[in-house]
Amino acid sequence: MRNRIRLWEVFGVLGILVWMVIPLPGQEKINPGKVDLVVYVHYNEPDLASWRPVFEEFSRRLYNATERQLQIGKVFISGCNFSREQADIWILEGDGCSHSPVLGYGVPNVHMTIYQSHKSLTDSLMGAFGLLQAFAHYAFGLYDEHRGKVNGSGPWVWNDNFFCVSDHDPIASVMDGGASILMKNQRLEFCTDPSLGWSTSHQTGYRDAQGNFYETAQQGLNREDSWSTIVRHTNLSYPDTVPYDDISGYEPIEFVMVDPVSRLVVCIDRSGSMYGEKIELAKVGAKIFVDLAHFGKNLAVTSYAYSGTVEYPMQELVNQQDKDDAKAVIDQLVASGATSIGSGLRVSLNEITGNGTNPNGCTEVIVLLSDGRHNYGESPYDVLPDIIERGAKGYTIGLGNDVDADLMADIAFQTGGTYHFADSEQDLAQIFTII
């Protein structure tokens, strides 16, 4: 994951924890309409659907606060490890402070974070509010309105004088309240240019009795109201009139739950044409694949010559002994016989389909190690439609100078995987890292 400086301040019970950093490079500009979000749940959540109301309310608040210009389209929520790096939002176990990088949207390996305790719509934790405020940092580049520094220096302080409009008005800047005060987490608008004279006017700060000027974080770091920052960092338009509460035309989110089960098969060509260096290289590659598989994944080892054989039945990798057992059966393979790639693919697919329905989203993979010289039995092209219908991906690795690269590449292409050629253990290590 990207290394970055993390300087944060905590406020309130919810405590939106903001990384005060230089905006991250590569941030995507958001267009009006809908944005999709990937959510990674980093704890044992038996009911992913229980998060839907929080994200629905977050989307409604976002739609209102952006003057009906932006809402959430799809929320892909998963406990799959592969979703960690893709995720826009991580949900961690227990209770803690939500936090978000500034302008992190679209940047690889960068995400917002909330906690299990924020699954709430009624109390001061208010997960929907926390998501909205964190998203404003993450996607719009906004800073807080509720805090400031004396004459631009010293520690961050919190004072009601920072708040847009007043301490009691619920229709004001999303950025100027903390979730620990109920009125603050009801705020639904972003602040606007004071010269417009609107009720949502941006407050640059205040001067205390001693004449010290306390400048808000948004003013001190962006030198402008929130809506000006939003327009500068996105393709949204500045409001034509004073912002007001309106979600007409809102469409519910599409909440996509991704089953955390993943099924992996490594399929080894043990036909006579693989005799010698090729079968040994295939064994090395298969064992690298086993070593790289995460515990909690489901793994099977298959092989083929005249027919396909299950060497290590599909099962969850619980500990190192499971991996050692899988590698032991790989070491025992001997090259002999004809080459039935179709049979190898068929028995590999059966290991996937025989262990449950296709989870919508988590990876089901067949990795084929072969010289690609099919000459017996069921054609691989007869198996491919079934693999494609299942949604499994095929990754193929060609071995030897006489590999049938066209066939191996076609198997990978048709199933959404990739084809690679390996001539050494170093090649294999790099290929499997990529896969």
C-alpha positions as CSV (number, residue, x, y, z in Angstrom):
1,M,0.0,0.0,0.0
2,R,1.1,3.5,-0.8
3,N,3.2,5.1,2.0
4,R,2.0,8.5,3.0
5,I,2.2,11.0,5.9
6,R,-0.8,10.7,8.2
7,L,-1.5,13.8,10.3
8,W,-4.9,13.7,11.9
9,E,-7.2,15.3,14.3
10,V,-10.1,13.6,16.1
11,F,-13.4,15.2,17.1
12,G,-16.7,14.0,18.6
13,V,-17.9,10.5,19.3
14,L,-17.9,9.6,15.6
15,G,-14.7,11.7,15.1
16,I,-14.2,12.1,11.4
17,L,-10.4,11.5,11.3
18,V,-8.9,13.5,8.4
19,W,-5.5,13.0,7.0
20,M,-4.2,16.5,6.5
21,V,-2.1,15.8,3.4
22,I,-1.2,17.2,0.1
23,P,-3.9,16.0,-2.3
24,L,-2.9,12.7,-3.7
25,P,-1.9,12.4,-7.4
26,G,-4.1,10.7,-9.9
27,Q,-7.4,11.7,-8.4
28,E,-10.3,11.2,-10.8
29,K,-12.7,14.1,-11.5
30,I,-16.2,13.1,-10.7
31,N,-19.0,13.8,-13.2
32,P,-22.7,14.5,-12.3
33,G,-24.8,11.4,-12.1
34,K,-23.9,8.3,-10.1
35,V,-20.6,6.9,-8.7
36,D,-20.0,3.3,-7.8
37,L,-18.2,2.3,-4.6
38,V,-16.4,-0.8,-3.6
39,V,-16.6,-1.6,0.2
40,Y,-14.3,-4.1,1.9
41,V,-15.6,-5.5,5.2
42,H,-12.5,-6.4,7.4
43,Y,-14.3,-8.3,10.1
44,N,-16.6,-11.3,10.3
45,E,-20.0,-9.8,9.2
46,P,-22.7,-12.6,8.9
47,D,-25.1,-10.2,7.2
48,L,-23.6,-7.8,4.7
49,A,-27.1,-6.7,3.8
50,S,-27.4,-5.0,7.2
51,W,-25.2,-2.2,5.9
52,R,-27.6,-1.3,3.1
53,P,-29.7,1.2,5.1
54,V,-26.6,3.2,6.0
55,F,-25.4,3.4,2.4
56,E,-28.9,4.3,1.2
57,E,-29.1,7.2,3.6
58,F,-25.6,8.3,2.8
59,S,-26.5,8.4,-0.9
60,R,-29.7,10.4,-0.2
61,R,-27.7,12.9,1.8
62,L,-25.1,13.1,-0.9
63,Y,-27.8,13.7,-3.5
64,N,-29.3,16.5,-1.4
65,A,-26.0,18.1,-0.5
66,T,-24.8,18.2,-4.1
67,E,-28.1,19.8,-5.3
68,R,-29.3,16.6,-6.9
69,Q,-26.2,16.3,-9.0
70,L,-24.5,13.2,-7.5
71,Q,-25.7,10.1,-5.8
72,I,-24.3,6.5,-5.3
73,G,-25.1,4.0,-8.0
74,K,-23.8,0.6,-7.0
75,V,-22.3,-0.4,-3.7
76,F,-20.2,-3.6,-4.1
77,I,-19.7,-4.9,-0.5
78,S,-17.5,-7.9,0.2
79,G,-15.3,-9.6,2.7
80,C,-13.1,-10.9,-0.2
81,N,-9.4,-10.2,0.3
82,F,-9.0,-9.4,-3.3
83,S,-11.3,-6.4,-2.9
84,R,-9.0,-4.7,-0.3
85,E,-6.8,-2.8,-2.8
86,Q,-9.8,-1.9,-5.0
87,A,-12.0,-0.7,-2.1
88,D,-13.1,2.9,-1.7
89,I,-14.2,2.2,1.8
90,W,-12.9,-0.2,4.5
91,I,-15.2,-1.2,7.4
92,L,-13.1,-2.2,10.4
93,E,-14.2,-4.2,13.5
94,G,-15.3,-2.4,16.6
95,D,-15.5,1.3,17.3
96,G,-13.1,3.9,16.1
97,C,-12.7,7.2,14.3
98,S,-13.7,7.4,10.7
99,H,-11.0,8.8,8.5
100,S,-10.3,9.7,4.9
101,P,-7.5,10.9,2.7
102,V,-8.1,14.2,0.9
103,L,-8.7,13.7,-2.8
104,G,-8.2,10.0,-2.6
105,Y,-11.0,9.0,-5.0
106,G,-9.7,7.0,-8.0
107,V,-6.2,6.7,-6.5
108,P,-5.0,3.0,-6.3
109,N,-4.8,1.5,-2.7
110,V,-6.4,4.6,-1.1
111,H,-9.6,4.4,0.9
112,M,-11.9,5.9,3.4
113,T,-12.4,4.0,6.7
114,I,-15.4,3.6,9.0
115,Y,-16.1,1.1,11.8
116,Q,-18.6,-1.6,12.6
117,S,-20.2,0.6,15.2
118,H,-21.2,3.1,12.6
119,K,-24.0,0.8,11.4
120,S,-26.5,3.3,12.9
121,L,-29.1,5.7,11.6
122,T,-30.5,7.0,14.9
123,D,-27.8,8.0,17.4
124,S,-24.7,10.2,17.5
125,L,-22.6,7.7,15.7
126,M,-24.7,8.2,12.5
127,G,-22.8,6.2,9.9
128,A,-24.5,7.9,7.0
129,F,-23.3,11.3,8.2
130,G,-19.8,10.0,8.8
131,L,-19.7,8.6,5.2
132,L,-21.0,11.8,3.7
133,Q,-18.4,14.0,5.5
134,A,-15.6,11.5,4.8
135,F,-16.6,11.3,1.2
136,A,-16.4,15.1,1.0
137,H,-12.7,14.9,1.9
138,Y,-12.1,11.8,-0.3
139,A,-13.9,12.9,-3.5
140,F,-14.2,16.7,-3.2
141,G,-11.0,17.8,-1.4
142,L,-12.9,19.6,1.4
143,Y,-11.6,20.4,4.8
144,D,-13.5,20.9,8.1
145,E,-15.4,24.1,8.9
146,H,-15.7,23.3,12.6
147,R,-12.1,23.7,13.5
148,G,-9.4,26.3,13.0
149,K,-6.1,27.7,14.2
150,V,-5.2,30.9,16.0
151,N,-3.8,33.3,13.4
152,G,-3.2,30.4,11.1
153,S,-0.8,28.5,13.5
154,G,-0.8,26.5,16.7
155,P,-3.1,23.6,17.6
156,W,-6.5,22.9,16.0
157,V,-9.4,24.3,18.1
158,W,-13.1,23.7,17.9
159,N,-15.6,26.5,18.4
160,D,-19.2,27.1,17.6
161,N,-18.3,30.4,16.0
162,F,-16.9,28.4,13.0
163,F,-20.2,26.8,12.2
164,C,-21.9,27.9,9.0
165,V,-25.1,29.9,9.7
166,S,-25.5,29.0,13.4
167,D,-25.0,26.4,16.0
168,H,-28.7,25.5,15.9
169,D,-29.7,25.6,12.2
170,P,-29.7,22.0,10.8
171,I,-29.5,23.3,7.2
172,A,-25.8,24.3,6.9
173,S,-22.4,23.0,5.7
174,V,-21.9,19.3,6.0
175,M,-18.3,20.1,7.0
176,D,-19.1,22.3,10.0
177,G,-20.5,19.8,12.5
178,G,-19.4,16.8,14.5
179,A,-21.6,13.7,14.8
180,S,-21.4,13.8,18.6
181,I,-23.9,16.7,18.6
182,L,-27.2,15.5,17.1
183,M,-28.0,18.8,15.4
184,K,-24.7,18.8,13.6
185,N,-25.2,15.4,12.0
186,Q,-28.4,16.6,10.5
187,R,-26.7,19.2,8.3
188,L,-27.3,18.6,4.7
189,E,-25.7,21.4,2.6
190,F,-22.2,22.6,1.7
191,C,-21.3,26.2,2.4
192,T,-21.4,28.9,-0.4
193,D,-19.6,32.1,-1.3
194,P,-20.4,34.8,1.4
195,S,-20.7,37.5,-1.3
196,L,-23.9,35.8,-2.5
197,G,-25.5,36.6,0.8
198,W,-27.1,33.1,1.0
199,S,-28.1,31.5,4.3
200,T,-25.4,28.9,3.7
201,S,-22.6,31.4,3.6
202,H,-19.0,30.2,4.3
203,Q,-17.5,31.4,7.5
204,T,-13.8,32.2,7.2
205,G,-13.4,32.2,10.9
206,Y,-13.9,34.5,13.9
207,R,-11.9,37.0,16.0
208,D,-11.9,36.5,19.8
209,A,-12.0,39.1,22.5
210,Q,-8.2,39.4,22.4
211,G,-8.2,40.1,18.7
212,N,-6.8,36.7,17.7
213,F,-8.3,35.4,14.4
214,Y,-9.3,31.8,14.3
215,E,-9.4,30.6,10.7
216,T,-11.4,27.5,9.7
217,A,-9.5,24.6,8.2
218,Q,-11.4,24.9,4.9
219,Q,-10.5,28.6,4.7
220,G,-6.9,28.1,5.8
221,L,-6.2,25.2,3.5
222,N,-8.4,25.9,0.5
223,R,-9.0,29.7,0.8
224,E,-12.6,29.4,-0.4
225,D,-16.0,28.1,0.4
226,S,-16.8,24.4,0.1
227,W,-18.8,24.7,-3.2
228,S,-16.0,26.5,-4.9
229,T,-13.6,23.7,-3.9
230,I,-16.2,21.1,-5.1
231,V,-16.4,22.8,-8.5
232,R,-12.6,23.1,-8.8
233,H,-12.0,19.4,-8.1
234,T,-15.1,17.9,-9.9
235,N,-17.3,18.5,-12.9
236,L,-20.3,19.4,-10.7
237,S,-21.8,22.9,-11.1
238,Y,-22.1,25.6,-8.6
239,P,-25.7,26.0,-7.3
240,D,-27.9,28.6,-9.1
241,T,-29.9,29.4,-6.0
242,V,-29.4,29.1,-2.3
243,P,-29.1,25.3,-1.5
244,Y,-32.2,23.8,0.0
245,D,-33.5,20.4,1.1
246,D,-34.6,18.5,-2.0
247,I,-34.1,14.9,-3.1
248,S,-36.8,14.7,-5.9
249,G,-35.7,12.3,-8.6
250,Y,-33.5,10.3,-6.2
251,E,-33.0,6.6,-7.2
252,P,-32.2,3.9,-4.7
253,I,-28.8,2.4,-4.7
254,E,-28.0,-1.0,-6.1
255,F,-26.5,-3.0,-3.3
256,V,-24.4,-5.9,-4.5
257,M,-23.2,-8.4,-1.9
258,V,-20.2,-10.4,-2.9
259,D,-19.9,-13.8,-1.3
260,P,-16.5,-14.1,0.4
261,V,-15.9,-17.7,-0.9
262,S,-13.1,-18.0,-3.6
263,R,-12.2,-21.2,-5.4
264,L,-8.9,-21.8,-7.1
265,V,-7.7,-24.8,-9.2
266,V,-4.3,-25.4,-10.5
267,C,-4.4,-27.9,-13.4
268,I,-1.1,-29.6,-14.5
269,D,-0.4,-31.3,-17.8
270,R,1.3,-34.6,-17.0
271,S,1.1,-36.1,-20.5
272,G,4.2,-37.7,-22.2
273,S,5.0,-34.5,-24.1
274,M,5.7,-32.9,-20.7
275,Y,8.5,-35.4,-19.8
276,G,11.7,-33.9,-18.4
277,E,12.2,-30.1,-17.8
278,K,8.6,-29.2,-18.7
279,I,6.9,-31.4,-16.0
280,E,9.4,-30.3,-13.4
281,L,8.8,-26.6,-14.3
282,A,5.0,-27.2,-14.2
283,K,5.4,-28.7,-10.7
284,V,7.4,-25.7,-9.5
285,G,4.8,-23.3,-10.9
286,A,1.9,-25.2,-9.3
287,K,3.7,-25.2,-5.9
288,I,4.4,-21.4,-6.2
289,F,0.6,-21.0,-6.8
290,V,-0.2,-23.0,-3.7
291,D,2.3,-21.0,-1.6
292,L,0.8,-17.6,-2.8
293,A,-2.8,-18.7,-2.1
294,H,-4.1,-17.0,1.0
295,F,-5.4,-19.0,3.9
296,G,-9.2,-19.0,3.8
297,K,-9.2,-19.6,0.0
298,N,-10.5,-22.9,-1.4
299,L,-8.0,-24.8,-3.5
300,A,-7.9,-27.9,-5.7
301,V,-5.1,-29.5,-7.6
302,T,-5.9,-31.4,-10.8
303,S,-3.9,-33.1,-13.6
304,Y,-4.5,-34.8,-16.9
305,A,-3.0,-37.0,-19.5
306,Y,-5.5,-39.4,-21.2
307,S,-8.1,-38.2,-18.7
308,G,-8.4,-35.7,-15.9
309,T,-7.7,-36.6,-12.3
310,V,-8.4,-34.8,-9.0
311,E,-5.1,-34.9,-7.1
312,Y,-6.1,-32.7,-4.2
313,P,-9.9,-32.2,-3.8
314,M,-11.3,-28.7,-3.4
315,Q,-11.0,-27.6,0.2
316,E,-10.3,-24.5,2.3
317,L,-6.6,-23.8,3.1
318,V,-6.8,-23.5,6.8
319,N,-3.1,-23.8,7.8
320,Q,0.4,-24.6,6.4
321,Q,-0.2,-28.3,6.6
322,D,-2.9,-28.0,4.0
323,K,-0.5,-26.3,1.7
324,D,2.1,-28.9,2.3
325,D,-0.3,-31.7,1.5
326,A,-1.2,-30.0,-1.8
327,K,2.4,-29.6,-2.7
328,A,3.2,-33.2,-1.8
329,V,0.7,-34.6,-4.4
330,I,2.1,-32.2,-7.0
331,D,5.6,-33.6,-6.4
332,Q,4.3,-37.1,-7.1
333,L,3.2,-36.4,-10.7
334,V,4.8,-38.4,-13.5
335,A,4.7,-37.5,-17.2
336,S,3.1,-40.2,-19.4
337,G,0.3,-40.6,-21.9
338,A,-1.7,-38.5,-24.3
339,T,-2.8,-34.9,-23.9
340,S,-6.5,-34.3,-23.2
341,I,-6.6,-30.6,-22.3
342,G,-10.4,-30.7,-22.4
343,S,-10.5,-33.4,-19.8
344,G,-8.2,-31.3,-17.6
345,L,-10.4,-28.3,-17.9
346,R,-13.5,-30.4,-17.3
347,V,-12.3,-32.0,-14.1
348,S,-11.1,-28.6,-12.9
349,L,-14.5,-27.0,-13.6
350,N,-16.2,-29.9,-11.8
351,E,-14.2,-29.1,-8.7
352,I,-15.5,-25.6,-8.7
353,T,-19.2,-26.4,-9.5
354,G,-19.3,-29.3,-7.2
355,N,-18.6,-27.1,-4.2
356,G,-21.5,-24.7,-4.3
357,T,-23.2,-22.1,-6.5
358,N,-21.2,-19.4,-8.2
359,P,-20.7,-16.5,-5.7
360,N,-21.5,-13.2,-7.4
361,G,-18.1,-11.5,-7.6
362,C,-15.4,-13.5,-5.8
363,T,-12.8,-15.0,-8.0
364,E,-13.1,-18.6,-9.3
365,V,-9.9,-19.4,-11.2
366,I,-8.4,-22.3,-13.2
367,V,-4.7,-22.0,-13.8
368,L,-3.6,-24.3,-16.6
369,L,0.1,-25.3,-16.9
370,S,0.8,-27.1,-20.2
371,D,2.6,-27.2,-23.5
372,G,-0.8,-26.9,-25.1
373,R,-0.6,-29.8,-27.4
374,H,-4.1,-31.3,-27.2
375,N,-4.4,-34.6,-29.0
376,Y,-6.9,-36.8,-27.2
377,G,-10.4,-36.8,-25.8
378,E,-12.8,-33.9,-25.2
379,S,-11.8,-30.8,-27.0
380,P,-11.1,-27.8,-24.8
381,Y,-13.5,-25.8,-27.0
382,D,-16.3,-28.0,-25.8
383,V,-15.5,-27.1,-22.2
384,L,-15.0,-23.4,-22.6
385,P,-18.7,-22.5,-22.9
386,D,-19.4,-24.1,-19.5
387,I,-16.5,-22.3,-17.9
388,I,-17.7,-19.0,-19.4
389,E,-21.3,-19.6,-18.2
390,R,-20.0,-20.3,-14.8
391,G,-18.0,-17.1,-14.7
392,A,-14.7,-18.7,-13.8
393,K,-11.5,-17.3,-15.3
394,G,-8.8,-19.3,-17.0
395,Y,-5.2,-18.3,-16.7
396,T,-2.9,-20.3,-19.0
397,I,0.9,-20.8,-18.7
398,G,2.7,-22.2,-21.7
399,L,5.8,-24.4,-21.1
400,G,8.4,-25.4,-23.6
401,N,9.6,-24.1,-27.0
402,D,6.9,-26.1,-28.9
403,V,4.0,-24.8,-26.9
404,D,0.7,-24.3,-28.8
405,A,0.5,-20.6,-27.9
406,D,-2.6,-20.0,-30.0
407,L,-4.7,-22.6,-28.1
408,M,-3.4,-21.5,-24.7
409,A,-4.0,-17.8,-25.4
410,D,-7.5,-18.6,-26.7
411,I,-8.5,-20.5,-23.6
412,A,-7.4,-17.5,-21.5
413,F,-8.9,-14.9,-23.7
414,Q,-12.3,-16.5,-23.9
415,T,-12.6,-17.0,-20.2
416,G,-11.4,-13.5,-19.2
417,G,-7.9,-14.5,-18.1
418,T,-4.5,-14.0,-19.5
419,Y,-1.9,-16.2,-21.3
420,H,1.8,-16.2,-20.2
421,F,4.9,-18.1,-21.3
422,A,7.4,-19.4,-18.8
423,D,10.9,-20.6,-19.5
424,S,12.3,-20.6,-15.9
425,E,11.3,-20.6,-12.2
426,Q,11.9,-16.8,-12.2
427,D,9.3,-16.4,-15.0
428,L,6.8,-18.5,-13.0
429,A,7.3,-16.5,-9.8
430,Q,6.7,-13.3,-11.7
431,I,3.7,-14.7,-13.6
432,F,1.9,-16.0,-10.4
433,T,2.5,-12.7,-8.6
434,I,0.8,-11.0,-11.5
435,I,-2.1,-13.5,-11.5
